[in-house]
């Protein structure tokens, strides 16, 4: 594992994630290729999470040696017990060949057929260099209210348009593209949309990402977790896995690879959604359209380096296993409800008009794999439980009723899925209740964070001029996705597909029930939409393609809908980039502070997320008063700023031996823009610190200066 270092990091990661999962799945024949891919990653990730947690909880931290043993064991199993290792099945979206060509028109038809086959590849080939050129020529100045939208050159927009256009044409064309071309097109769409912002940033995006980096670095440095520090050390699954794989790759600092999480999770989730839809539909237009809709509507920025991103992917894998192996006929009372829907007058009327009904593929008889699938789901739920606080309960909201009503079998899985998170939560009950509280009230609107908008004309005009109104397009995209999905559910029911529609519609609705009890710090509404989105995407695809034939109206509707989603997503995703972008100089200064400050020191600053918790010593900052705001000092000083006054204020707070004052150019700009304090206060204070007695400039880069002074005592 030491061979090659960082240059071979990606190769080592792929070997570690592929081999154990591949061995576990090697005896499963006739498995969908998309499902096999994500199950391989899921099985390996679950195994490594278990091993990493065992090492972190015991302090026996030898990740590279354990990884080498796992890889060697997997290779030995493959060599000594070779199996079929079948690649699985993958239903093609379009059959090869076509009608027989006549002698007179054969050459013309062949030429047009070749052009139609090559044109999408040429389009993607043109889009790739345009996208790279667009990234290279994007402005690198300070972002304003319009974020990256005003910085992108025309070449970038053309590249995105070409990729989106290729994906849209692929699903609306008379013959859908081949599996290979569809895979390349959709993968290109994911990469273009979800990696652009990260590639343009010098360091990982999102200020709140750095706490996750700090926890990972703490585990890497100490080889264990400490539940007394914070809630992350009580739910350490993701952090232990990340520290484990980081060392295997040759990186002991999560800052070196955290930026790639956004693209990686987006790709994995897209494949998961594709595999899920393929379990309930064998029509290429439906499963590719649903995957594209999921990609274009996922605006909530939950793919970054975080436990919820990891747990969300595991949740989708768990749903995929249930849909593949555990489907069953619902119990009598639920079957009666289905029959009443089928016999309703409106459904009968539609059936008379459209008698061609696709056969149901829902029912599955019990198989020898059922027990194995149950064990896999429970293991995945356990890994989710130790990684994230909310995800296991959202999973229970969706899956519990489906097991209890018989849509999934066996029924005992329902209480088992609930028992695992409760068993882990009970020992942490007092901590969570004391720190955060259990319930935030049974007020749906309060838990969604809804606030009535101000309608004053001057305020509305300010939104338009500053770009703030663009952020509200996220609501438009959310509502549009929901409305189209509901229409798709209704259309699907009217065509007689009751069972599958009820299951998918329930999984889309169930996450909203979580809003009845908890706001999750104001983030619950984002999680609700995220967990509903895969199933809403299926509803949108059903709306376009539930009919027995492809019509001109559906082609226009699908094209217009997907194009509108692409435009809304682009605006919503890239407009607020100024709030997500993190200055590299701030990160470097935070690393210096983490390495040089000690427990009990005081750090003065004015920015909410600065200094970043980025290193293994981050617990120092969690003690009361360790990070104090200069804004409070300015208010107390009331304009009478001095070094001695700041020293006295620091002694009043704690009397720390060492005190650090951070001055950044960004702080000065914020003082002017947000009027947090008088703009001249910071330059005046910095001038005094530069010439103050007993004050030392201990760190300086292009935009950040750090001054140190000792306590008066």
KOLPA-768423 format. One record per residue: x, z, y negated of N, C-alpha, C in turn. Coordinates in steps of 0.05 Angstrom, whole numbers, plus 5000, padded with zeros to 4 digits. Layout:
<rs>
XZYXZYXZY ...
</rs>
This chain:
<rs>
501650005024500050005000501750004975 504350054977506050044954507149764949 506849584967508049314965506549164943 508049044925506948864906506048984880 505249234880504349374855501949234843 501849234817499549134802499048834807 501048664810500448374815498748334840 498848504860497248474884494848654885 494148774862492048964861489448854871 488748614861486148484869486148424898 488348334909488548274938488148524954 489448744947489148994961486349094960 485049074937482249154934480448994953 480848734953479148564970479448635000 482048675008482548745036481149015043 481349215026480149475031477149455032 475949305014473049285014471849105035 473548915045472448725065472648815094 474948925101475448975130473649185143 473449425132471749625146468849535147 467749435125464949345126464549105144 466548935145466248695163466248785192 467848985199467749085227465049205233 463949365215461349495220459149285223 459349055210457248855211457848635231 460048645244460948425260459148365284 457648565293455948515316453048435308 452548405282449848325274449848015271 448547885288448347595287445947505272 445947265262443647145248442847305224 444747405209444147555185444747375161 442947385142443247225118445947265105 447247045097450047065086450147235061 448247205043448247365019448047665026 446247725045445948005054448548105067 449747935084452248015097454348085077 454547925056456647965035456248245022 453848305013453448554998453448795017 452548755042452648975062455549035069 457248835070460048885076461249065054 460748995029461749155006460449435007 457849445012456549705012457549895034 457949785058458949945080461750045074 463449875063466249965057466150175034 464450125014464350314991463250585000 461250585018460150835028462250985044 463750845061465950975076468051095058 468950935039471051035021470151265003 467551254995466551474979466551734995 465751715020465751955038468552065041 470451885046473251975049474352095023 473751955001474852054975473652324968 471052364973469852624967471052834985 471452775010472652975028475353055018 476952865009479652934999479453084972 477653004954477453134928476353424931 474453464949473353734953475253924967 477053814983478953984998481653994984 482253814965484853804952486953664969 486153544991487953395009487853104999 489353044978489152784964491352594971 490852424991492752225000491351955003 490451834981488751594982490151354995 492651304988493951064998494451085028 495251315037495651355066493051325082 490951445071488351425085487351135084 487650995062486750715061488350545080 490950585083492550435102491650485130 490950735137489950805164487350665169 485550655149482950525153483250225157 485050095141485449815144486749745171 488649905179489949855205487949895228 486250095226484250145247482349905248 481549795225479749565224481049325237 483549275230484949045242485249085272 485949325281486249375309483549335324 481349415312478749375325478149075327 478748925306478248635307479948505329 482448585332484348465352483548545380 483048805384482648915411479848865421 477848865403475048825412473848605396 474748355401473648135386470648095392 469148035371466247985375465547715365 462947655363462147395354462847335325 462747545308463447515279462047275267 459447255272457947025262457747035232 457946805219457746795190454946835179 452946825197450246865187448846605180 446446625172444846385165444446375135 444146145125443546105096441745855093 439145905089437345675087437945515063 438245265066438945095043436545045026 437045015000434844964982433744684985 435344494994434444224998435744115023 434143975038435143865063436943625057 438843595075440643365072439143105077 440242895067439042635072436542585056 434742425065432342345051431042115064 429341965050428141735062430141515068 429541365088431341145096431540945074 434040845069434540655047434140375057 432740215042432339935049434739775043 434939545054437339375050437539285021 435139225008435239124981435839334960 434639564964434939774943436839994950 438139964973439840174983442140244965 443640044956445940094939445240224913 443040134900442140254875441340544878 439840594900439040864905441441044911 443340934926445741094933447341154907 447540954889449041004865447641224848 444941204845443541404829443741674843 443641674869443841934884446542064879 448641894879451342004875451542114846 450441974827450542064799449142334796 446742354809445242604807446742834821 448242774842449742974856452243064841 453542874827456042934813455543054785 453342974772452943044744452943354740 451643514756451743804751454643914753 456143814772458943904774460543834749 460043584739461443504715460643684691 458043754690457043924668458444194669 458644314692459944574694462944544688 464144314697466944274691467544244661 465644134647465944104617465444384604 463544534615462844794603465144994605 466644984627468845184631470945174609 472144944603474144944582472944994554 470444904550469144964525468845264521 468145404543467745694541470445824536 472545744550475245854545476145804516 475745564507476445494479474845664460 472245694466470645864448471546144447 472446264469473446534469476046544453 477746344456480346344442480046324412 477846194403477546144374475446324362 474446524377472546714365473946894346 472546954324473747124303474347404314 476547524304477447784314477347994292 475847934271475648134249473648354255 473248524236471348744239468448634241 466948714261464348604266462348724247 460448564239458248654221455648694236 453448684221450848734233450048524253 451048284251450348074270452248064294 454048254295455848274319457348024324 457547954350459047714358457547454352 454947474346453447224342454547064319 455447194298456647054275459546984279 460847084300463647034305464146804325 462146764343462546554363462646274349 464546104358464545834348462445664362 462045424353460045244364460745184393 463245164400464045094427463045294447 462945554440461945754458459045724463 457545664442454645634445454045384462 455645174458455144934475455744984504 457845134510458545204537456245364550 455245564536453045724547450645554551 450045374532447745204535447945014560 450344914565450844744588450344894614 451445144615451045294640448145374644 446845464623444045534625442345284633 442945064620441544814626441844734654 444244754665444744684693443044864712 443045124706441445304723438445244722 437545194698434645134695433944874709 435544664704434944414717435144434748 436844614757437244644786434644744800 433144914786430745024799428244864793 428344694773425844544766426044254776 428444164784428743884793427043834818 426543574823424843494846426043604872 428643584874430043704897432043914886 431744164895433544364886436344304895 438344414880441144354886441944474913 444144394923445244504948445944804944 446144944966446845234964449445274949 451445114955454045144942453845104912 452444894903452244844875450545054861 448445144874446845364862448445614859 450045674879451645914878453745904856 455045674853456945644831455645654804 453245534801451845524776451045804767 449745954785448846224778451146414774 453246384790455646554786456846494758 456946244751458046164725456346284702 453646284706451946404686452546704683 452846844705453447134704456147184690 458147034697460847074686460847014656 459546784648459546704620458146914603 455947024612454347214596455447494597 456447584620457147864623460147924619 461847724619464747784615465747704587 464147564572465047474546465847704528 464047894524464648114505467048274515 467248324541469548474551472148334548 472148064551474647914547475547904518 473647924500474347924472475248194461 474748404477475548674469478248744480 479848884465482548964474482549184494 480449354493480249584511477349584521 476649744541473949754551471849814529 469549674531467449714512465949974517 464250044498462450274499463950534497 463650674475465150934471464551134493 462051134504461351324524462651264552 463951034554465350964579467751154583 468951244561471551374563471351654576 469051774574468752034589468951974619 467851754628468051684657470951624665 472351494647475151444652476751704653 476051894636477452154635476952304661 474452304671473952454696475452334719 475552064720477051934742479952004740 481051994716483952064712484452354719 482552524714482852814722483152844752 481352694767481552714796484152594806 484952364794487452244802489852424798 489852564775492152734769492152994785 489853114790489753374803489153354833 487953134842487253104870484853264879 483353374860480953524867478953514845 476553624849474553654829474053944823 473154004799472654274790469754294780 467854394795465054404786464554574762 466454744754466054914731466554764705 467654524706468354374682465854254669 464454084685462153944674460453834696 458253694689456353594709457653364725 459553214713460752994727462353094752 463553334750465053444772463153554794 460553584787458653674807457353434821 457453194809456452954821458852744820 460952794836463452644833463752394850 461652304864461952084883463351844871 462251744849463351494837466251544827 466751774815469351824804471451854826 470751994847472652024870473251744882 471151584886471651314896473451154878 472851164852474451014833477351104832 477851364833480551464834481951384859 480451384881481551304907482451014907 480550834899481250554899483250484877 483250634855485250584835488050634845 488450844859491150904870491850694892 489850614907490450414928491350154915 490150084892490949834878493549864864 494450114859496950154844496450244815 494050314808493350404781492650704782 494050864767493451144765491951214739 491251004724489751044699487350854700 484950964701482550804702482150624678 483550684657483450514633484450224639 486050194660487249934666485249744680 483149854691481349674706478449714700 477749914683474949974677473449744664 474849574649473549364634472249154653 473249134678472248934696469649014710 468849264706466549364720464049214712 463849144686461349014676460848744690 462948584693462548334707462248374737 463748554748463648604777460848694786 459748894772457148994780454948784775 455248624754453248414748453248214771 455548134781455647944803454548054829 455248304835454248434859451248464858 450148544835447248584833445748324835 446948104824445647844826445447754855 447547804871447447734899445447904914 445348154907443348334919440548244914 439948174889437248074883436647824898 438647644899438247394915437647454944 439147634956438647704984435947834988 435148004969432548144971430247934971 430347754952428247554950428147374974 430447324986430547145010429347285034 429047555034427747685056424747655055 423547585032420647565030419747285022 421647105019420946825013423146635023 422246415036424246225045424245975027 423045995003422945774984425245804964 427045604964429445614947428745654918 426645524908425945544879425345834872 423945974890423146254884425546434883 427346424904429446624904431646564884 432046304878434046254857432946304829 430346244825429146304799429146604794 428446764814428447054810431247154803 433247044816436047134809436747064781 435946834772436546744744435046924724 432546974730430947154712432247424711 433047534733434347794733436847794716 438447584718440847564702440247544672 438147394665437547344637435947564624 434747734639433047954628434448224629 436748244641438148504644439748564619 438348644598439648684571440548964567 439949154585440249434579443149544580 445049364586447849444586448449684605 447449664630447949874649449849774672 451449584666453449484685456249584681 456549754661459249834653460350044673 462750134668464150324686462750594685 460950644704459350884703458050944730 457451194736456151264762453451124766 451951084744449350964747449550674755 451550534747451950254755452450234785 454150414795454850424824452350494840 450950704831448650794846446350584846 446150444824444050234822444550014843 447049934846447749734866447149834894 447750094899447050214925444050224930 442550284909439650284911438550014920 439649794908438749524915439549464944 441849554953442749514980440849664999 440049904992438250055008435549915011 434449804989431949654990432249405008 434549275006435049035022435049105052 436149325060436149405088433249455097 431749605081428949665088427349405091 427649225072426148975073426948795097 429448825106430348655127429648765155 429849025159429549135186427149325190 426049435169424049645172421249565164 420649315160417949235152416049275175 413649365169411649405189408849355178 406849365196404049335189403049605177 401849605154400949855142398749985159 398450245154396450395169393650295162 391750385178389050275177387750295149 388050525136386850555110387950365089 390550305091391750115072391049835080 390849775106390149505114387249445105 385549645105382749605096382749535066 384449665051384649595022385549305018 387549225034388448945033386148755039 384548825060382348645068380248615046 379748835032377748815010378748624988 381448624983382448434963382148144973 382848104999382647835010379747725009 377847905013375047815015373647814988 375047884967373847874941373047594933 371047574917369947304910371947134896 373447244878375347084862377546974880 378447134900380547034918379346814936 376946854945375646654962375346384947 374646414921374346174905376946014902 379146164897381746034895382545904922 382046034944382745934970381245674976 378745654966377245404970378545174954 379545244931380845034914383544964924 385045154935387745114945387945224973 386945074992386845175020389545205033 391645095022394345115035395545385028 395645555048396745825044399345855060 401445945047403945985061403646205081 404646185105404346395125405846645116 404746875124406047125117408447165135 410647265123413047325139413747615136 411747785130412248065125412648225151 410748185170410748365194413348345210 414248565219416648585236416048785259 416648715282416448905304418949075306 418649315318420949485321423149355337 425649385328427949265341430049475346 431949425364434049625369435649685343 435449515323436949565299435549755280 433049825287431449995268432850265264 433650395285434950655282437550625266 439150415272441550365257440950325227 438850175221438050135193437250405180 435850575194435050835183437451005177 439351005195441851155190443351045166 443450785164444850665141443550735115 440850725114439450795089439951085082 439851265101440351555095443151605086 445051455097447851485088448151385059 446951165053447051055026445651245007 443351355014442051554997443851794992 445251885013447052115009449252044990 450351804991452451724973451351704944 448951604941447651594915447251874904 446452054921445852334913448252464901 450652424913453052564903454352404880 453152184872454352024851452752024825 450052054827448452044802446052224805 445152334783443052534783440252404785 439852174772437152064770436451854791 438351694799437851464817436451544843 437251754857435951814883432951864880 432151984857429352044854427751794846 428951614831427651354826427351194852 429351214869429151084895426851204912 426551464911424351604926421651524914 421451494888418951414876417951144887 419850964892419050704902418650694932 420450814947420450784976418650984990 418351224980416851434994414051335000 412451234981409751154988409650915008 411650745007411750515025412150605054 413850805058414150915085411651065093 410451215075408151375083405751205089 405550965076403250795081403650595104 406050585115406650415138407850145131 408250085106409549825099412349825110 413650055110416250085123415850295145 417250265166417150445189420050545195 420450785206418450985213417651165189 415551305193414451465171416251705164 417751815184419352045178421651995158 422151735152424151675133423451765105 420851775099419951855072420852145065 420152345081421152615075424152635077 425452485094428352495096429652395071 428652185059429752085034429452285011 427352435011426852644991428552894996 428852965021430253205028433153205020 434452965023437352955017437953024988 436652904968437252974940436453264934 434253364945433453634940435453834951 436453774975438453954987440953974970 441753754958444153754941443553874914 441153844904440453934877440054234876 439054354897438354644896440754814889 443154774901445454934892446254884863 445554664852446154604824443854654805 441754774815439254804799439754974774 441055204778441555384755443255254734 445255094742447054964723445454754707 443954584720442454374706440354494688 438954694698436854824682437954944657 440255074660441455204636442655014616 443754794626445154604608443254394596 441354294613439754064605436754104607 435854284624433054324629432054134650 429954214664428954054686426953844677 425153924659423053734650422953724620 422353494609422153464580419253434572 417353514589414553504581413153264592 410653294598409053074610407852904588 409552794571408752634548410052364551 408552164560409651904566411051784542 409751794519410851664495413251804485 413252074486415652224478418052164496 417552154522419652104542420751814541 419151634531420151364527421751334501 421551544484422951524459421651344438 419051294442417551114424417151254397 417651104376417051194349415650964334 413351024320412050804306413850684285 414050424284415850284265414850314236 416750324218416050324189415350034181 413150014165412149744158412549694128 414149854114414549804086415949534083 415049364064416149094061419149094056 420049294040422949304034424549364059 423549544075424949604100425049364119 422749224122422748994139424648784128 424748744102426648554090429548634096 430048894095432748984102433548924130 431648944149432148874177433148584179 431648404165432248124167434948064155 435548174132438048114119440548234133 440148464145442448594158442748534188 440748404199440848344228439648554245 438648774233437548994249435048904264 433648714252431148624266431748494292 434148384296434748244321434848444344 435448694339435548894360432748934372 430648884356427948924366427148694384 428748484386428048274405428348364434 429748594438429848704465427048784475 425448894456422748954463421148704470 421648494456420248234461421048134489 423648144495424548054521423448224544 423348484540422248674560419248614564 417748604543414848554545414248284557 415848074549415347804560415847804590 418047934599418647944628416348094642 415448314631413248464644410648304646 409948174624407448024623407547784642 409747644642409947414661409947514690 411147744695411247844723408447924732 406948064714404248144722402547894727 402847694710401347444715402147324742 404747344749405647244775404447404798 404247664795403047824816400147744820 398647714798395847634800395547364813 397247174805397046904817397646914847 399647074854400347104882398047224898 396747424887394447544901392147344904 391647194883389546994884390046784905 392546734912393146534933393146664960 392446924962392147044988394547194999 396647214984399047364993398847654983 397247804997396548074988398748274995 399748275020401548485029404148485014 405448255013408048244999407748304970 405548204958405148254929404748544923 403248684939402748974934405449124936 407149064955409649204958411449154934 411748904926413548834904412448954878 409748934874408549034849408949344848 408649474871409049764871411949834863 413849704875416649754868417249704839 415849514827416149464798414849684781 412649794791411249994775412350274779 413250344803413950614810415950744791 418050604782419950744764418750864739 416550744730415250844705414151124709 413651204734412551474739414651684732 417151614731419151804723418951894695 417651734678417251804650415252024646 413752094667411752304664413052584663 415652604670416852864672419552884657 420952674652423652694643424352464625 425652524603426652304585429552234590 430952404606433752354613435452304589 435152474569436752454545436152204528 433652104530432951864516433551604530 434751624553435551384568433651304589 431551464594429751414617428451144615 427651064591426250804588428050574596 430650594591432450384599432650374630 432850604642433050614671430450514684 428150574672425650484683425550184684 426250054662426249764661428249644681 430649774682432749664700431849674729 430549894737429749924765427249754771 425749684751423449514755424249214754 426449154741427148874736427448694761 428748784783428848604806426148514816 424248694815421548634826419948484805 420448544779419148374759420148094760 422748054766423847784768422447624790 421847764812420447624834417647544824 416347714808413747644798413847404779 415847384763416147154745416546904762 418246914782418646684799416046604813 414446794822411846734835410046594815 410146684790408346554770408946254768 411446184769412145904766411745744791 412245864815412445704839410645794862 408545944856406646024877404845794887 404545594871402845374879403945214903 402145074916403044924940404944694934 404744594909406444364902407644414874 409844264869411144274843409644084824 408844184801407344024782408844004756 408043814740409343784714408944024696 406544154698406044384682407844614689 408344654715410044874724412944814716 413744564717416544494708416944564679 414944484662415144544633415144844628 413244984642413145274638415645414646 416645344670419145474679421445414661 421745164653424045094636423845234609 421445244597421145374571421545674574 420545794595420846084599423746164603 425146024620427946094625429646044600 429145824586430745774562430245984540 427746074537427046284518428446544526 428446614551429746854561432746844555 433946604559436846584554437546624525 435846514507436346554478435946844470 433846974480433347254473435547434484 436447384509438547544520441147514504 441847274496444347224481444247384455 442047384441441847534416441947834421 440347924440440148214445442848324456 444248174472446648264485449048274466 449248074448451648054432451248144403 448848184394448448274366449448554360 448948754378449949024371452749084379 454448874381457148914391458849104373 458149114347459649294329459449584338 457149654350456749924359458149974386 458649764401459849784428462849744428 463949614408466849544407468449804401 470549834415472350064411475049974401 476050084379478750004369480950094388 482749914393485049974411486750204400 487150204373488750414361487550694365 484850704365483550964371484151054399 484150874418484650944446487551044449 489450904437492250984438492651264426 491351314404491551574391490251794409 488051724422486751914440488551984463 489951774474491851824496494052014487 495051974462497152154452496052434450 493652474440492552734437492152874464 491252714484490852824511493452924523 495652784517498252854528499553084513 498853124488500353314471498753564462 496253554462494753794454494453974478 493854234472493554434493490854564490 490054704511487554854510487655054487 485555064470485555244448486155114421 487454884421488054744396485454634384 485454584358483154474344483954194334 482054014338482453734328480153684308 480953604284478953534263478753234261 476253134260475752854256473052814243 472252564238469652514226467952314243 469152194264467652004280466452144304 464052054311462552194332463952174359 465051944366466251904393469251914392 470452024370473352024369474252304363 476252414377477952274396476452234423 477152024437475951964462477052154484 475152224502476052374526477052174546 479652134547480751904561482751984583 483752234582485852304601485152544618 487052614634486552834654486253104641 487053134616486753394602484153414586 482253244592479753244576478253504576 478553684597477153934595477854104571 480254054559480954204535478854164512 477853914511476053854489473253964493 472554054517469854144522469354434514 471454574507471054854498470054854469 468455044463467155064437469155054414 468754884395470454874371472954714374 473454604398475954454402476054204384 473754074381473553834364471653904342 472553924317470954004294470853774274 468653764260468253544241469353614213 470753424202471653454174469253454155 467053334163464653314146463753604139 463853784159462954054154464854194134 467454134137469354254118468854144090 468353884087467853764061465453894048 463353944063460954064052461554354043 463054504059463654774051465554784027 467454594026469354594003467954503977 465854343979464354253956466254123935 468053953945469753813927472453943922 472754193928475354343924477054323949 478154083953479654023978482554103974 483654233995486454303994487454364022 490054344027491154404053490654694060 491054874041490655154046487755214052 485955074038483155114044482455024072 483554794081483054704108484254894129 486655004122487855194141486155444143 485155544121483455774122480855724137 479755474133477355404148477855394178 480255284186480955274214481255554226 482555734210482856014220480156154222 478356084205475656204207474256114232 474655854240473355754264474455884290 477055894292478156004317480756144314 482356054295485056164292486956044313 486755784317488455654337491255634326 493155634345495955614337496555334325 495555124338496054854328493354724320 493454584297491154444287491954154281 490253974289490753684285488553564268 489353394249487453254232487852954236 485652814243485752534249484652384225 486152194214485252024192485451734202 483251584200483251304209482051134187 482850884187481650694168478650654173 477850674198475050644205473450874193 474551114193473251344181472651294151 474551174137474251124109471950924104 471950714121469750514119467050634125 466950804145464350934151463451114129 465351244115464551424093463151264071 464051024067462750854047460050744057 460050634081457750494091455450694098 456050914111453951094121453651334102 455351364082455151574062455051854074 456751894094456852154107458152364089 459852274071461152444051462252264029 463152384008464252223986466652063995 466751813987468751623997471551703990 471951853967474651913959475752163973 474052303989475052554001477252504021 476952304039479052264059481652174047 481751974029484351904017485652144002 483952303989485052543975486252743995 484852794017485852984037488352874050 488452614056490852504069493252524051 492852474024495052504006496152784005 494352984007495353264007496753324033 495753214056497053274081499853154083 500152914071502852784071504952944057 504153094036506053244020505653544024 503953624043503353914046505654064059 505854314052507954484064506954574092 508654544111507954624138506254424153 505954184142504353974154506253754164 505753654188507553454200505853214209 506852974202505552724212506752674240 505052734261506052724288505452464303 503652304291502952044304501951854283 502751604287501851394268501951124281 499750974278499850684285498450534263 497650294268496650124246494250234232 492450384246489950474234489450774237 491150914252490651194257493151364250 492651584236494851774230493852054239 495652204251494952474260496952664248 495852874235497453074221497053344236 499153504236499153754251499953984232 498454204233499254444218498654684235 500054904231499755144247497855334233 496955524248495155734237496655904217 495156014198496456184177497356444190 496156524212496956774225499356734242 
</rs>
